[in-house]
Amino acid sequence: MKTVTKFAIGTMAMVAVSAGVAGVTAYTVAQKAENNEASFYKTFDTPALRTAALDSSTMQPVDLTGAAESSLNSVVHIMAVQRSKVQTVQTPDIFDFFFGGRGQQRQVQTPEQRGFGSGVIISKDGYIVTNNHVIDGADEISVKLHDGREMKGRVIGTDPTTDLALVKIEGDDFPAIVVGNSDALKVGEWVLAVGNPFNLGSTVTAGVVSAKSRGLRANQVESFIQTDAAINQGNSGGALVNVRGELVGINSMLYSPTGAYSGYGFAIPTSIMTKVVSDLKQYGTVQRALLGIAGRDMMGDEVYPDEIRKEQKDLGVTEGVQVVEVTEGGSSEGILQKNDVILKVNGTKVKTMTDLQGLLAQLRPGDKVKVTVWRDKKEKEFTITLKNAQGNTKIVKKADMEILGAAFRAVPDELKRQLNLGYGVQVTGVSDGRMADSGIRKGFIILKANGKQLRTVEDLEDVMKAASQSPDQVLFMTGVYPSGKRANYAVDLSQAE
């Protein structure tokens, strides 16, 4: 059994993770911009903060008191609540195995779940950045400021891919933190981790930057700052600040065999955070640029088979990202080739896939990038226009249930018995929208959407959101009408702009 486990930081117990409130300790096993966008970036510019004393000429210890004092006011405590619910669970019957059937059903009352974490005020008008796993699945969000005020928070948008979320509290003149440049951080530089570990309240710990562009295989897009500043459960969503009190990262994970701090924590750099939260505010979803390749590190920490190691040795370089596949219809089709080695993007050196992810995470579809590759034993440079997952440069809008133009409910138990169904979501009304465009009528019971069984309206919403971000942007529905007639539909979710 592995002795080292990565823990996504929240609080108290694993139970809440299965219940859907990810703010209560999430555990992960060791794995051109428009003018109005610029205005949101300006909200990060708050009055100059008092700087920490750093006098290298006298070799005095680094004074972090100023950085601590200024950043504490900008870090909040977040409580995420998932209310008690009545759920229908299906108990398998031994005879189902031989003869089929839907088993027995019973109603279960789930307990209220509470999760705790941290957040950082990034604008005077109350925008707060935190981790997605802190507020995921919450019905209510409560935000407590450093001065003791408590307010209700509402989710503006989330991005599970980077584990970031944007929350809003109402008001103005909040103590916003100054957002610094995480790219300027150097290994060995002093940093502070500010948050609410173990639900204790505002806490500051100090350490140094241990590494940059660290990949843990915890998120789909990641380029962590590694630090030995103590980060514990409840620190999730808190601030990692430099000696000037500037935000350089959002504390997200710790590396530990026990679930408590034992040496290293990890933060999402502001170079990624700033782009993500700006997209969430403007579009409700992240405009993610893809290079359109599959790749692997050159002679990295991976233990490759002999044939791959020989293949990489023959390429003639030891650093970079080897292109193993070029996506059809993607950004790099017809430009990059298999076994190209990506060395630089826009002049910045790329050593690993984590480096490449970190650079791309700062860009949007439609941006042009200069990619330097190693091909045929020499460097070549190409200009590539980045595309999104749909293979174009259009703005991807957040797909809300409203675009379906229909009302839904979980199938009542009586109707389940009549039709011998074990699950399903019924269409109770259809107006103008994508459901009507597809020919779906009132009464239709959706059994599966994109291959997933639906038991609740929330299940449908989750599948729809995932489909809206997929290349096809289509919702394939399989179901039955109360008359017994079965039907299949394809619902177009694309929103051309």
C-alpha positions as CSV (number, residue, x, y, z in Angstrom):
1,M,0.0,0.0,0.0
2,K,1.3,3.4,-0.9
3,T,2.3,5.5,2.1
4,V,2.0,8.9,0.5
5,T,-1.3,10.3,-0.4
6,K,-2.3,13.7,-1.8
7,F,-5.2,15.4,-0.1
8,A,-7.3,18.2,-1.6
9,I,-7.8,20.5,1.3
10,G,-11.2,21.1,2.9
11,T,-12.1,19.9,6.5
12,M,-13.2,17.2,8.7
13,A,-14.2,13.9,6.8
14,M,-14.4,12.0,3.6
15,V,-18.1,11.4,4.1
16,A,-18.9,14.8,2.7
17,V,-17.0,14.1,-0.5
18,S,-19.4,11.3,-1.4
19,A,-22.3,13.5,-0.4
20,G,-21.2,16.1,-2.9
21,V,-20.0,19.0,-0.7
22,A,-16.4,19.1,-1.8
23,G,-15.5,21.9,0.7
24,V,-15.4,19.2,3.4
25,T,-12.0,17.6,2.7
26,A,-11.6,16.2,-0.8
27,Y,-9.1,13.4,-0.9
28,T,-7.1,12.7,-4.1
29,V,-4.9,9.6,-4.2
30,A,-1.3,10.2,-5.6
31,Q,-2.2,11.5,-9.4
32,K,-8.0,38.6,-27.8
33,A,-9.5,39.7,-25.0
34,E,-12.2,42.3,-25.2
35,N,-11.9,45.7,-23.6
36,N,-14.4,45.0,-20.8
37,E,-12.2,42.1,-19.7
38,A,-9.4,44.5,-19.1
39,S,-11.6,46.4,-16.7
40,F,-12.0,43.3,-14.5
41,Y,-8.2,42.9,-14.4
42,K,-8.1,46.4,-13.1
43,T,-10.2,45.4,-10.2
44,F,-7.2,43.5,-8.9
45,D,-5.3,46.9,-8.7
46,T,-5.9,48.1,-5.1
47,P,-4.0,50.8,-3.3
48,A,-0.4,50.0,-2.5
49,L,0.2,47.8,0.5
50,R,2.7,48.2,3.2
51,T,5.7,46.1,2.2
52,A,7.7,43.7,4.3
53,A,11.2,44.7,5.3
54,L,13.8,42.8,3.4
55,D,17.3,44.1,4.1
56,S,19.8,41.8,2.4
57,S,22.6,44.3,3.1
58,T,22.4,43.8,6.8
59,M,21.5,40.1,6.5
60,Q,18.7,40.5,9.0
61,P,15.9,37.9,9.0
62,V,13.1,38.6,6.5
63,D,10.3,40.6,8.1
64,L,7.0,39.1,7.0
65,T,4.8,41.0,9.5
66,G,3.7,43.6,6.9
67,A,2.8,40.9,4.4
68,A,0.8,39.0,7.0
69,E,-1.0,42.1,8.3
70,S,-2.1,43.2,4.9
71,S,-3.1,39.8,3.5
72,L,-5.1,38.6,6.5
73,N,-7.8,41.2,5.9
74,S,-8.4,39.8,2.4
75,V,-8.7,36.2,3.3
76,V,-12.2,34.9,4.3
77,H,-13.6,31.8,5.9
78,I,-16.1,29.9,3.7
79,M,-18.8,27.5,5.0
80,A,-20.5,25.4,2.3
81,V,-23.8,23.7,3.3
82,Q,-25.6,20.9,1.5
83,R,-29.1,20.6,2.9
84,S,-30.7,17.4,4.0
85,K,-32.4,15.6,1.1
86,V,-34.7,12.7,0.5
87,Q,-33.2,10.4,-2.0
88,T,-34.5,7.2,-3.6
89,V,-32.0,4.4,-3.6
90,Q,-32.4,1.1,-5.4
91,T,-31.5,-2.1,-3.6
92,P,-30.5,-5.0,-6.0
93,D,-32.4,-8.2,-5.6
94,I,-30.8,-11.6,-6.1
95,F,-33.4,-12.6,-8.6
96,D,-32.5,-9.6,-10.8
97,F,-29.3,-11.3,-11.6
98,F,-31.1,-14.2,-13.2
99,F,-34.3,-12.8,-14.4
100,G,-33.7,-9.0,-14.7
101,G,-35.8,-6.4,-13.0
102,R,-35.4,-3.2,-11.1
103,G,-34.9,-4.4,-7.5
104,Q,-36.4,-2.7,-4.5
105,Q,-36.5,1.0,-3.8
106,R,-36.6,2.9,-0.6
107,Q,-36.5,6.6,0.5
108,V,-33.4,7.7,2.4
109,Q,-33.0,11.0,4.3
110,T,-29.4,12.3,3.8
111,P,-28.0,14.3,6.7
112,E,-27.0,17.9,6.3
113,Q,-23.4,18.2,5.2
114,R,-21.1,21.2,6.1
115,G,-17.7,21.9,4.6
116,F,-15.2,24.6,5.5
117,G,-12.4,26.3,3.5
118,S,-10.9,29.7,2.7
119,G,-11.2,32.3,0.0
120,V,-9.5,35.5,-1.1
121,I,-11.1,38.8,-1.9
122,I,-9.7,40.0,-5.2
123,S,-11.8,43.1,-5.9
124,K,-13.4,45.8,-3.8
125,D,-16.9,45.0,-5.0
126,G,-16.8,41.5,-3.4
127,Y,-15.4,39.0,-5.9
128,I,-13.8,36.1,-4.0
129,V,-11.7,33.3,-5.5
130,T,-11.6,29.9,-3.9
131,N,-11.2,26.3,-4.8
132,N,-14.0,24.5,-6.7
133,H,-13.8,21.6,-4.2
134,V,-14.6,24.0,-1.4
135,I,-18.1,25.0,-2.7
136,D,-18.9,22.1,-5.1
137,G,-22.4,20.7,-4.5
138,A,-23.3,23.4,-1.9
139,D,-26.8,24.7,-1.5
140,E,-25.8,27.6,0.7
141,I,-22.5,29.5,1.0
142,S,-21.6,31.6,4.0
143,V,-18.6,33.9,4.0
144,K,-17.1,35.3,7.2
145,L,-14.7,38.2,6.8
146,H,-11.6,38.8,8.9
147,D,-13.5,41.6,10.8
148,G,-16.2,39.2,11.9
149,R,-18.9,40.1,9.4
150,E,-20.9,37.2,7.9
151,M,-22.5,37.4,4.5
152,K,-24.2,35.1,2.0
153,G,-22.2,34.2,-1.1
154,R,-23.3,33.2,-4.5
155,V,-21.4,31.2,-7.1
156,I,-20.5,33.1,-10.3
157,G,-18.8,30.2,-11.9
158,T,-16.7,27.2,-11.3
159,D,-13.9,25.4,-13.2
160,P,-13.2,21.9,-12.0
161,T,-10.5,21.5,-14.6
162,T,-8.2,23.9,-12.6
163,D,-10.1,23.5,-9.3
164,L,-11.0,27.2,-9.1
165,A,-14.3,29.0,-8.4
166,L,-15.5,32.6,-8.3
167,V,-17.9,33.6,-5.5
168,K,-19.6,37.0,-5.0
169,I,-20.7,38.8,-1.8
170,E,-22.8,42.0,-2.0
171,G,-21.3,45.3,-1.0
172,D,-18.3,47.5,-1.8
173,D,-15.0,48.7,-0.4
174,F,-13.9,45.3,0.7
175,P,-10.2,44.8,1.5
176,A,-9.1,43.4,-1.8
177,I,-5.6,41.9,-2.0
178,V,-3.0,43.0,-4.6
179,V,-2.6,40.3,-7.2
180,G,1.1,39.7,-8.0
181,N,3.0,37.9,-10.8
182,S,3.5,34.3,-10.0
183,D,5.8,33.9,-13.0
184,A,8.3,36.2,-11.2
185,L,8.5,33.9,-8.2
186,K,11.9,32.2,-7.7
187,V,12.6,28.9,-6.0
188,G,13.8,29.7,-2.5
189,E,11.8,32.9,-2.2
190,W,9.8,33.4,1.1
191,V,6.0,33.1,1.0
192,L,3.2,33.0,3.4
193,A,0.2,30.7,3.4
194,V,-2.9,32.4,4.8
195,G,-6.2,30.6,5.5
196,N,-8.4,28.9,8.1
197,P,-6.9,25.5,8.8
198,F,-9.0,23.1,10.9
199,N,-11.7,25.8,11.1
200,L,-9.5,27.7,13.6
201,G,-9.8,31.1,11.9
202,S,-7.2,33.3,10.3
203,T,-3.8,31.6,10.4
204,V,-0.5,32.5,8.8
205,T,2.4,30.1,8.2
206,A,5.7,30.8,6.5
207,G,8.0,28.9,4.1
208,V,9.8,29.1,0.8
209,V,8.9,28.3,-2.8
210,S,10.2,24.7,-3.0
211,A,9.5,24.2,-6.7
212,K,7.4,25.6,-9.6
213,S,5.4,24.0,-12.4
214,R,4.8,21.0,-10.4
215,G,2.4,18.4,-11.8
216,L,0.5,16.1,-9.4
217,R,-2.1,14.6,-11.8
218,A,-4.8,15.8,-9.5
219,N,-6.4,18.3,-11.9
220,Q,-6.7,18.2,-15.7
221,V,-4.9,21.5,-16.0
222,E,-2.2,22.2,-13.4
223,S,1.1,23.9,-12.8
224,F,1.4,24.1,-9.1
225,I,3.7,26.2,-6.9
226,Q,5.2,23.9,-4.3
227,T,6.0,25.3,-0.9
228,D,7.0,24.1,2.6
229,A,4.8,26.7,4.3
230,A,2.4,24.6,6.3
231,I,-0.9,24.0,4.5
232,N,-3.6,22.0,6.3
233,Q,-7.2,21.0,5.9
234,G,-9.3,24.1,5.7
235,N,-6.5,26.1,4.0
236,S,-8.1,25.3,0.6
237,G,-8.9,28.5,-1.3
238,G,-6.6,30.6,0.9
239,A,-3.8,32.9,-0.2
240,L,-0.2,32.2,-0.9
241,V,1.5,35.6,-0.8
242,N,5.0,36.9,-1.3
243,V,7.0,39.2,1.0
244,R,5.3,42.2,-0.4
245,G,1.9,40.9,0.6
246,E,0.9,40.2,-3.1
247,L,-1.2,37.2,-4.0
248,V,0.8,34.7,-6.0
249,G,-1.2,31.6,-5.6
250,I,-4.4,29.9,-4.3
251,N,-3.6,27.2,-1.8
252,S,-5.1,24.0,-3.0
253,M,-3.5,20.7,-2.0
254,L,-1.1,19.1,0.4
255,Y,1.2,16.1,0.1
256,S,0.8,13.9,3.1
257,P,0.6,10.3,4.4
258,T,-1.8,11.3,7.1
259,G,-4.0,14.1,5.9
260,A,-2.2,16.7,7.9
261,Y,0.8,18.8,6.9
262,S,4.0,16.9,6.7
263,G,6.3,18.9,4.5
264,Y,4.8,20.2,1.3
265,G,1.7,22.1,0.0
266,F,0.7,23.2,-3.4
267,A,-0.9,26.4,-4.8
268,I,-2.5,27.3,-8.1
269,P,-0.4,30.2,-9.5
270,T,-2.0,33.6,-10.2
271,S,-0.9,33.4,-13.8
272,I,-3.6,30.7,-14.2
273,M,-6.1,32.1,-11.6
274,T,-6.4,35.6,-13.2
275,K,-7.3,34.2,-16.6
276,V,-9.8,31.7,-15.2
277,V,-11.7,34.0,-12.9
278,S,-11.9,36.7,-15.6
279,D,-13.5,34.2,-17.9
280,L,-15.9,33.0,-15.2
281,K,-17.0,36.6,-14.5
282,Q,-17.5,37.5,-18.2
283,Y,-18.8,34.3,-19.7
284,G,-19.7,32.0,-16.9
285,T,-17.3,29.4,-18.2
286,V,-13.7,29.3,-19.1
287,Q,-12.6,29.9,-22.6
288,R,-9.9,27.2,-22.8
289,A,-7.3,27.2,-25.6
290,L,-6.0,23.9,-26.7
291,L,-2.8,23.2,-28.7
292,G,-4.4,20.1,-30.2
293,I,-1.7,17.6,-29.4
294,A,-1.1,14.7,-27.1
295,G,2.4,14.7,-25.7
296,R,4.7,13.3,-23.1
297,D,7.8,14.6,-21.2
298,M,11.2,14.0,-22.7
299,M,13.2,11.7,-20.4
300,G,11.3,13.0,-17.5
301,D,10.4,11.3,-14.2
302,E,8.2,8.8,-16.1
303,V,9.3,5.3,-16.4
304,Y,9.0,4.6,-20.1
305,P,9.3,1.3,-21.9
306,D,12.6,0.7,-23.6
307,E,11.2,1.4,-27.1
308,I,10.0,4.9,-26.0
309,R,13.2,5.7,-24.3
310,K,15.1,4.7,-27.4
311,E,12.8,6.7,-29.6
312,Q,13.3,9.8,-27.5
313,K,17.1,9.3,-27.4
314,D,17.1,9.2,-31.2
315,L,15.3,12.5,-31.3
316,G,18.4,14.2,-30.0
317,V,17.1,16.4,-27.2
318,T,16.6,15.7,-23.5
319,E,14.1,18.4,-22.6
320,G,10.7,19.4,-23.9
321,V,7.4,17.8,-24.8
322,Q,7.3,15.1,-27.4
323,V,4.3,15.2,-29.7
324,V,2.8,11.7,-29.8
325,E,-0.4,12.6,-31.6
326,V,-1.9,15.6,-33.5
327,T,-5.6,16.0,-33.0
328,E,-7.7,16.0,-36.1
329,G,-9.3,19.4,-36.6
330,G,-7.2,20.8,-33.8
331,S,-5.0,23.9,-33.6
332,S,-1.9,22.1,-34.7
333,E,-3.3,20.0,-37.5
334,G,-1.1,20.4,-40.6
335,I,1.6,22.3,-38.7
336,L,3.0,20.1,-35.9
337,Q,4.0,16.5,-36.6
338,K,4.3,13.3,-34.5
339,N,7.8,13.2,-32.8
340,D,8.2,17.0,-32.9
341,V,9.6,18.1,-29.6
342,I,8.1,21.4,-28.3
343,L,10.9,23.5,-26.8
344,K,9.3,27.0,-26.4
345,V,6.0,28.7,-26.5
346,N,6.1,32.5,-27.2
347,G,9.8,32.4,-26.3
348,T,9.3,30.7,-22.9
349,K,11.1,27.4,-22.4
350,V,8.9,24.3,-22.1
351,K,10.5,21.4,-20.2
352,T,7.5,19.4,-19.3
353,M,3.8,18.9,-20.1
354,T,3.1,20.8,-16.9
355,D,5.0,23.8,-18.2
356,L,3.0,23.6,-21.4
357,Q,-0.3,23.4,-19.6
358,G,0.6,26.4,-17.4
359,L,1.4,28.5,-20.5
360,L,-1.7,27.5,-22.4
361,A,-4.0,28.1,-19.4
362,Q,-3.2,31.8,-19.7
363,L,-4.4,32.0,-23.3
364,R,-7.8,32.0,-25.1
365,P,-9.1,30.5,-28.3
366,G,-8.1,32.8,-31.2
367,D,-4.8,33.8,-29.7
368,K,-1.7,33.2,-31.9
369,V,1.3,31.6,-30.4
370,K,4.8,31.0,-31.6
371,V,5.8,27.4,-31.0
372,T,9.5,26.4,-31.3
373,V,10.0,22.7,-32.0
374,W,12.9,20.3,-32.5
375,R,12.4,18.5,-35.8
376,D,15.0,16.7,-38.0
377,K,17.8,17.6,-35.6
378,K,17.2,21.4,-35.7
379,E,14.9,24.0,-34.3
380,K,11.9,25.3,-36.3
381,E,9.3,27.9,-35.3
382,F,5.6,27.9,-36.2
383,T,2.8,30.3,-35.6
384,I,-0.4,28.5,-34.5
385,T,-3.9,30.0,-33.9
386,L,-5.3,28.3,-30.8
387,K,-8.7,26.7,-30.9
388,N,-11.2,25.4,-28.3
389,A,-12.4,21.9,-27.7
390,Q,-15.0,22.4,-30.4
391,G,-12.3,23.0,-33.0
392,N,-13.0,26.7,-33.5
393,T,-12.3,30.1,-31.9
394,K,-15.9,31.1,-31.0
395,I,-16.8,32.1,-27.5
396,V,-18.2,29.2,-25.5
397,K,-21.1,30.2,-23.4
398,K,-22.3,28.7,-20.2
399,A,-25.2,26.3,-21.0
400,D,-27.9,26.8,-18.5
401,M,-31.0,24.6,-18.2
402,E,-33.0,27.5,-19.6
403,I,-31.8,26.9,-23.1
404,L,-33.6,23.6,-23.1
405,G,-37.0,25.4,-22.8
406,A,-38.5,22.7,-20.6
407,A,-39.5,21.8,-17.1
408,F,-38.5,18.6,-15.4
409,R,-39.1,16.4,-12.4
410,A,-37.9,13.0,-11.1
411,V,-40.3,10.3,-12.2
412,P,-43.0,9.7,-9.5
413,D,-42.9,6.3,-7.8
414,E,-46.4,5.5,-9.0
415,L,-45.4,6.1,-12.6
416,K,-42.3,4.0,-12.1
417,R,-44.4,1.1,-10.9
418,Q,-46.8,1.4,-13.9
419,L,-44.0,1.4,-16.4
420,N,-41.6,-0.9,-14.5
421,L,-38.9,1.7,-14.4
422,G,-36.1,2.1,-11.9
423,Y,-35.2,5.7,-12.6
424,G,-35.8,8.6,-15.0
425,V,-36.5,12.3,-15.3
426,Q,-39.8,13.4,-16.8
427,V,-40.4,16.4,-19.0
428,T,-43.4,18.2,-17.5
429,G,-43.6,21.0,-19.9
430,V,-42.1,22.2,-23.2
431,S,-41.9,25.8,-24.5
432,D,-39.6,27.4,-27.0
433,G,-36.1,26.0,-26.7
434,R,-33.8,23.2,-27.7
435,M,-36.1,20.4,-26.5
436,A,-39.0,21.6,-28.7
437,D,-36.6,22.1,-31.6
438,S,-35.6,18.4,-31.3
439,G,-39.3,17.2,-31.3
440,I,-39.5,16.3,-27.6
441,R,-43.0,16.5,-26.2
442,K,-44.5,16.9,-22.7
443,G,-44.5,13.6,-20.7
444,F,-41.3,12.2,-22.2
445,I,-39.3,10.3,-19.6
446,I,-35.5,10.6,-20.1
447,L,-33.9,7.4,-19.0
448,K,-30.4,8.2,-20.2
449,A,-28.5,11.3,-21.5
450,N,-25.2,10.7,-23.2
451,G,-25.2,7.2,-21.8
452,K,-25.7,8.2,-18.2
453,Q,-28.7,7.0,-16.2
454,L,-30.8,9.9,-14.9
455,R,-32.4,9.7,-11.4
456,T,-32.7,13.4,-10.6
457,V,-33.0,16.7,-12.4
458,E,-29.5,17.5,-11.1
459,D,-28.2,14.5,-13.0
460,L,-29.6,15.9,-16.2
461,E,-28.0,19.3,-15.4
462,D,-24.6,17.8,-14.8
463,V,-24.7,15.8,-18.1
464,M,-25.9,18.9,-20.0
465,K,-23.1,21.1,-18.6
466,A,-20.5,18.5,-19.6
467,A,-22.0,18.1,-23.1
468,S,-22.0,21.9,-23.7
469,Q,-18.2,21.9,-23.2
470,S,-17.6,18.8,-25.4
471,P,-16.5,19.0,-29.0
472,D,-19.9,17.8,-30.3
473,Q,-22.1,19.9,-28.0
474,V,-25.0,17.5,-28.3
475,L,-27.2,15.8,-25.7
476,F,-28.3,12.3,-26.8
477,M,-31.4,11.3,-25.0
478,T,-33.0,7.9,-24.7
479,G,-36.4,7.4,-23.0
480,V,-40.0,6.4,-23.1
481,Y,-43.4,8.1,-23.2
482,P,-46.1,7.1,-20.6
483,S,-47.9,5.3,-23.5
484,G,-44.9,2.9,-23.6
485,K,-43.5,4.3,-26.9
486,R,-39.7,4.5,-26.8
487,A,-37.8,7.3,-28.4
488,N,-34.4,8.8,-29.0
489,Y,-33.5,12.4,-29.5
490,A,-30.4,14.5,-30.2
491,V,-30.5,18.0,-28.6
492,D,-28.2,20.6,-30.1
493,L,-26.5,22.7,-27.3
494,S,-24.3,24.8,-29.5
495,Q,-24.6,28.6,-29.1
496,A,-22.9,30.2,-32.1
497,E,-21.6,33.7,-31.7
